[in-house]
Structures are given as structure tokens and as C-alpha cells.
Amino acid sequence: MKKSMWFYIEPYVHVQIQKDNIILYNTLNGAVIENSSHPGILELVKSLLDNRAVIELTSHHLQDPQIKDFVNEVKSKFMGDLLDSQWIKGKPFQVGNELKLFREVRGGRKSGNSLLSSDVMSHLTEISFYLNNYPLRNEAIFQNGCKQFLFSKHDGVGEENLNSELIKNVVLEAEGSSLFRLNILGGNLLYYPELEKLEDFFDSIPLIKSYYLHYIDILEHQKGFEEFRSRWCARRSIDSTYELNLLIHFPFDRFEVFERVKHLVKEGIPVKGIFIVQSSRELSNLEELMNKSGLEEFAVFPYFNGHNLEFFMESVFITKEEILEARPQRQDIFARTVLNQLHFGKINVLSNGDYYAGYIENKLGEVGSDSIYEIVMNEFIQGNCWRKTRENLSPCKDCLYQYLCPSPSLFESALGRNNLCHIQS
Amino acid sequence: MENPVLFRTKSNTTYLHSSKVNQFLMTHPVLQYLLTLYKKGTPLDNLLDNFNNQGHYEIDGYGSFSKEEIEYYYQKILLLAENGYFENLDIEKKICGRLTSFAVKSSLANTLQVTLEVTDSCNLNCEYCGYGKFYSDYDNRENKNLSFQNAVTLFDYLVSLWNSPLNKSHGKEISIGFYGGEPLLNFSLIRELCDYLSALKLLHNRFRFNMTTNGLLLEKYMDFLVDNDFKLLISLDGNEENNAFRVYKNGNSAYNEIYRNIMSLKKKYPDYFEKKVEFNTVLHNKNSVSEIHDFFTREFNKLPSISEISITGIKPELHKEFWNTYRNFNESLNQAEDYSLIEKDLFIKVPGNKSIMETLFKYSGNVYQKYNELISTSSNQPFIPTGTCLPFARKVFLTVNGKILPCERIGQQYRLGQVMGEKVEINFEEVAKKYNNYYDKLSKQCYSCYNTQSCKQCIFYLDINSEKPICKGFMNQKDFSNFLAARFSNLEEKPEIIDKLMNEVTLV
């Protein structure tokens, strides 16, 4: 009688087949098995996926040396195991390795508006308000930077301000959602006439208020910044939900700006330095600048200016090894199959009142005319940004690493290519 | 809460569950053996001490294993440990959510259903009725009718909330349920209210009507019900013999009249009957799941909802008689000759199946309800303890006496508000406080309960007003292990139900 074994893949292993290529990735230790040659192994893995990751193997299967090697490799990398069928009466049960999402809206798999509508607002987590868009600055980064990351937008020819009452209404309408952060940007928001009034309203809501000032904003309107700073220092004792992000791009030599924000840091107000780099040289100078700044928190964003693809290829594009080093967890992989981890839940409101999701490309509506509920519902259902995954993007759609790789970002959009990686050309 | 919990199914497969990682893993006998040593107190570093000088090691019932195999599973244990599988879950942090007055108000503004007790009179005297002889936790039945004024006052109040920014349930139907007693005994109020509600201006929603009826007045009012597109739930326990408890006040069977009325509706409005009529059956000692299934499929080509008789609020002096009348669904199903056919037909109406779904949903880590649960920031948010619905999140129930309750299935002593003439009194702060006090009474039990994250226990089915209420759903580690073993044994026997559950069931 042939001895049989139950062969199973652990639920913490991500398994994917793309065009007859197989990848198994162990989320616990980062181990990987890639296989692209043996049809018997392909059949075996397909069978595992069809049977909730448990199949019966006989000694006949294990006589095939390649299958035997594959099974041994799975076991040695703690991706699965064999159980002697004599120990067990019947087939053991596994939930499987795939995500099951009840309120799925992909590919027409909507579970009905009634189910979605009841809690669609729970998906809203972050709103970015661009209070104004002036003064006009001609440098391209002040027009295009905001299309790649949170950055000031200086494209106004007049003095366009987002009405503070409209902001207030949007925030109040979002009550009961999962909103936890408001990002406040300009133009130079120090010129925004209702800045203090808005802060009075913000004091009453327990959300994180994250302001963005470019260093030029501070130097350009020093009086405005001093007023802003003293208000924040006074407020600190009653409200600790304010934080400031200091935007810096190169060339930069105005170190006195660090002196000006020092008082805020002393008061315990979080101030984060956000450095925008466009070349390897700028990147290499960062450490020195960070030391000089006296700040403790930093973030660095690369900016694609249309001429620095080489810098992106060198410093931003990722390799297989870097993807694996990041050690994506099971929940990350599940999330990346159905939503965009970078943009999901986030809405932008420009100074002219236009609503956008992460991409400032597809207008979703207008403040005052469209409720935040309608905006959230539309973006959720259409999913142009919130649910943009690598499933349908070339060449990612054929890549074994499509869900191990981070969700598509705004950089892909700026560069006009979907794969910021060295895996496939 | 200690991790992991090990459990063995009928097939002799051992699994582990880690509530910290939220995952089930099958365990090889060696892994299981080492884990058992670990759970008994052997530190991880010393797990291999017993094996040092032996080439092979025997595990009872599984045979002999080499030193290399033991070393392999030890490495696997270390990998699991590194990844948090054996870390204890700090359940206190997870279930420290508090109900706020805003949440209560918001629930009311998004309520899915309003149920009106339009009358407490009934033209039947069913022996097991929730307002009958067995129970003590309801207001006296005094043949009272709900007043039009009280109902209108409540609706005017609710409309202002439904039309407010607090309502996030746009596009959703609000179900207005007419309930009794026998609601058709107060038909004039139903008609008036339907007219009134149809004229109300809802900005984001629309109404639909439903009614639970015993069917005795169906013939008389069916045209109205059909015209207003009522969804009907008719209470019927099966054939004439099965209906022995559904009797007139004089004790005579009401079956023939009810059956005649149902057939009349079916004949006159066949499409309506097919689409809008459902049945509700109470299981007891005069019927069985098998008989019920047989009767309804044969007579109406429908599958009824089958409920057990409510076991809460029973008068102590009638316990013996009550339990003689009571029948358990699964026991009755298991006694059926054509068990598997009936189970397949009833599927989600079989209590065990839904419970399996809920277990996998909460404890497998593969099943998510909503997109934002996949974003890590939201999964760490604390939740509110017990399995009790948030007040008004599911429904609002208005009694003939103007009491406002969160559900018609709980004792009327748990009033959360009152309609008085033209005024609705609901103090959201007080409601939140009341619920938080209830949670506090149970918190110690919740903190040490292994099933806290999938709790189904409604606090109103406990003696919650006592100083130290005892939770009937509490599970220690052993109980939880047995609970998981029962569910996985079921899944091993019928793995196909998981696909059906995953594809066809929606959790709301």
C-alpha cells in the first residue's frame, strides 16, 4: 500500500502564480521560493491553491526528484509541512492563504450600495486642505511638487483662499468617520487671512493638525510667522495635537530659518524637517544639514523634475532584495491586493474648493456643492486612487512581486511608468 | 490571555491558535509535543533538554522521531516565538472602548429599523409567546394600542436625525416594522402611519414596510399590504399538529383559518407571495426541524426562519414545564433522517454554520469585513466589550406605552427613552453611561475570557442589574479550546461549507 501524506502550506505564506511562474514568500522569515520550470510543481501549487492549501501526496508524487526537492525546500524554509495520513482520520482543514473581504467592490463584486453606504465614511482617515495658492512662484517644484508628495502649491495669480467656513463644514460633516489627521498647506499659509480663526475651530476638534510651511514662507513673511509661532506656543499648554512640517528643497543656505522654528521645538511642539532631493549630491549632503537643523524628526522625498531619471534609477528604484528586506507582512500583502496603502482614505481639498484623492488629476467634486460623504463614496466605488493596485498595471500585472512591492505611488504617475524597480524593464 | 491555545479535532488533527497573531496553524506531533512542554512551563531555551542524549524519541500514538526532526520543530517554535505567536494578548487594551453620547446619537441617526408595537392585543393565545405565561420581563398586556401621536412624535424626531449630517447611511432603506400583539388588530393606525410616513421628506433614505403577523386577519387586509409592498413575516409552526400551541383564547386550534388565509393570499397575489412573504417558525416539542422543512417546502416552496423559544426571563415556578416545551435546533436537526439534505437547504439558518463563519471571521486573520480593517491604524483601535449591539445601531423599538428600547427581544425594563405626547426623551449621555456601567460590571470576566473578540453575549440576556452578573458566554482556555475543536471538526467533515459561507454570506 502506498503511504500518503497531507502536504500543506502555512497560512502565513504568500503564494502567487503568474504565467506559470511561482513564488512562495514566508512572511515570518522573508524566505522565498521562486520556480518557473517544472510543470509538476506548477500543478502541485495550483492544486494547493484550489484546495485551501492542503493536498494529499503519495509516495508516487515524491518519487519525482524535483517535486521531492520542492517539498523539502518548502519544509526547510518553514513554509509548509507533511503530516502522515495515518495519524489523521480525514483531511485536515485550513482556512487558506487568500484574503476574504466581505464588502468587496472590485470588478462589480459590490455587495450593494446599502451595505457600503452605511459605513463608507469609516474609510476616511485624512484630509489635506490647501488654504491658498499664492504668492506665485515660478520654480516648477511649486507647481508640481504637490503632485508627488504633500508640498506647497504656488500657482495662484490672484489671492485665492479656501473659505474657513467651508473647511469647518467639511470637518463637521466628517464627524463619525475615521478621520484622524488634517494636513494644512498653502501657498504660503501665513498669508491666509483666516488662519487664527481656523485655529480656534481646530482647537475644538481632537484631530492631529499637521501644518506645512516651506522655509521660504517663513523668511518671506517673518511677521506672520512670529504671530503664528507665539499663538502656537500659547496653545501648546491646552492642545498638543498641532505639528509643523518644515519643507526644504535645494539649493538651500538659509540656515537662519532653523533659529526661527527653534522656539516651537523648545515648547515641545513637534517640528519635522522634510527634505526634498533631486540628485545624489543633494542626498549625500543631507546628513550635514540634518545635524545643523537642530531638529530631531526628518523625512526625505525624492522629486522628479523631468530631468533626473538617472537619480531615481539609482536611489529610488528598488531591487528584489530591497523588497524582501522590507519584509512585507501578511496584512500588507492582503491590503495591496485590494487597495492602495499609500492613498486609501485620503482626500485633498485645493484652495479653489476642488476635491481630489491622492492624485491631483481626477477632480472628484467641489466643496460646498458636494458633501464629503458623496466624495468619499464616489472615490471608494470608482477607486481610481484609493483602490489603485498593481493588478492591472503593466508590467507589474505579470510580476511575481506585484503584491510584495509597495502600492503604486504618486512618483509612478510623475515618471509615467508603473515599475520603479529593477525587476523587469 | 495566554498563547497559543491548542485544540484537537475529531480527526485527531491538532491545531494551534494564537490570538496575538490571529491565526490557526496545523501542528505536527513533534511541534505539538514541544508546545505542550512549553505550555506546562518549560522555558523555550530548555525545550530540547529532554532529547539531548537520544538518537530517537517516541511520541505516544505517533511513532518515533529523529533528533534532527525534533531540532527542526524546535527551530520552528523559535520562529513562531520571534513572530509573536506565543505572546500573551493584552485583552484589556483591546476592549477598553467606551460608548460616548455622540456614538449613541450617531447610531440613532443611522438606525436601520424602527419597530412599532402597534398593539399589545392578540387574537391568539400561543403558549410559548414571549408575552405569555412563561415570562415575567414585559409590561402587563392590557389590550392597549399605540397612539398615532406617539408614533408621529417619534418619527418627527427621527426624521430630523435622518436628515442631519450625522446620517451616513445615504441611499439605504429604513425598514418600518409593525409588530404586536397581532398588529393587524390595530389596522387603522397602520394605515394612518403608512400615509403619514409616505408624505415625510427624507433627504437620504426611503422607507419600506414590514410586518410580523399570525395571519388570522390576512384575508381582510391583504389588498392594503400588497398595495404598500409590505414584506410579510407570517408566524406558523408547520402542519396542523405542529401548530398545537398556536391557539385561540378558547384553546381551539387556529391552524385552519391561518392556512386558508395564506392560500388565499398565494392564489390572489402569486408574485407578491413569492417575493415578499416569509415564514417564521418556533421550534418546540410539537414539531421538529424535519417536519418544518418538509411542510414549508411542500406547501409553499419556501424555507422558514426557525427560532428556538426564548430562554430568558422564565418564571422560576414554570421552569420544568418550559424545558419540557423547549427544543434545541441542532438536536432536532440531528435527529432528522434526511439531516444532510435539510442542512444543505437551510444552510445559513443552521445556527452552527453561522457560528463557524463568525469564528473564522474573528480568529483566522484571513477574513476582513471592510477595507479599512486592512489599514493597520484602524485594526489597533479598541473595541467596546460584549456582543451587545450598540444602542439603536440595529433598531429602535417603540412600545404601546411609549417606551423606547433598542430591540423588541429584550425585557422592557431596559427602556432607553420615552415618548410623551409631543416630546421624545432620550438622554444620550445617560444611555452611554448606562451601557458603560453594564460593561464595567462584566469587564473582569471579559478580560479573562478567551472568546472576548467574538463575543455574542447580549448583556440584556444576563441578570445585568444584579451586583455581579455572571456571563453565560464566558470561556476559559479549556472552553475555548473545545469551542474551536468543535468548529474545526465540523469544517473537516464538511469543508465545502466554508466556500459557501465565504461566497454567499454577508456579515452585517
Interface residues (C-beta under 8 A of the other chain):
Chain A: Y8 E10 P11 Y12 L28 N29 R52 F78 D81 L83 D84 W87 I88 K89 G90 K91 P92 F93 Q94 V95 G96 N97 E98 L99 K100 L101 F102 R103 S111 N113 S114 L115 S117 S118 D119 V120 M121 S122 H123 T125 L172 E173 E175 G176 S177 S178 F180 R330 Q331 F334 A335 V338 L339 Q341 F344 G345 S371 Y373 M377 F380 R387
Chain B: T9 K10 S11 N12 T13 Q23 F24 L25 M26 H28 P29 G61 Y62 Q75 K76 L79 L80 E82 N83 F102 S106 N110 L112 P165 L166 K168 S169 H170 G171 K172 E173 L360 S364 G365 N366 V367 Y368 Q369 K370 Y371 N372 L374 I375 S376 T377 S378 S379 F488 L491 E492 E493 P495 I498 M502 T506 L507 V508
